[in-house]
Amino acid sequence: KISAETFNEIVNERRAVRVYDQNVPFDEDVVKRSLERAVLSANSSNLQLWEFYRVKNPQKKEEMAKLCLNQSAARTSQELIAVVCRPDLWKSRSQAVFKAIEPSFSTPLTEKDKRAATYYKKLIPIIFEGTVDAKKLASGKTVEKSPIINEIENTLKDALLIIIFGNVTITLVLSE
């Protein structure tokens, strides 16, 4: 296991690379392992509202480099990783998480089980759809998005986050 000291040393000693040497060997397995770990990272309500795309095709990579403001790191990297935020998947992901945890519930339901059910069945929809009354929620009618979600979407609408590690550039593109 890595110690806090070792981790701090790695973080403090890291350096940004702006241009990648095409003659340096590139280990694709490092990228694969990193993405596998990223999928396991903690996230809100375990909804995992993201998708990762490895871009290896030179033409697609060139198109994406333009989205990265044509930065040299994006132009010279062996691959690009697009991380796409998918808030539109909240409902199916929330249902899948609930379906996965429901078999662990006790009979009769404990207070903890009730809180989990309330969280996934009532709170998550309120967060993503807006404040709703029980009748609207039960009827499945479209409701106004919550102010929180509107603010996040407005703030991030045109956001493009570029993260560079190793010989790979990661670009976060928020979907409409």
Disulfide bonds with the S-S distance in Angstrom:
none
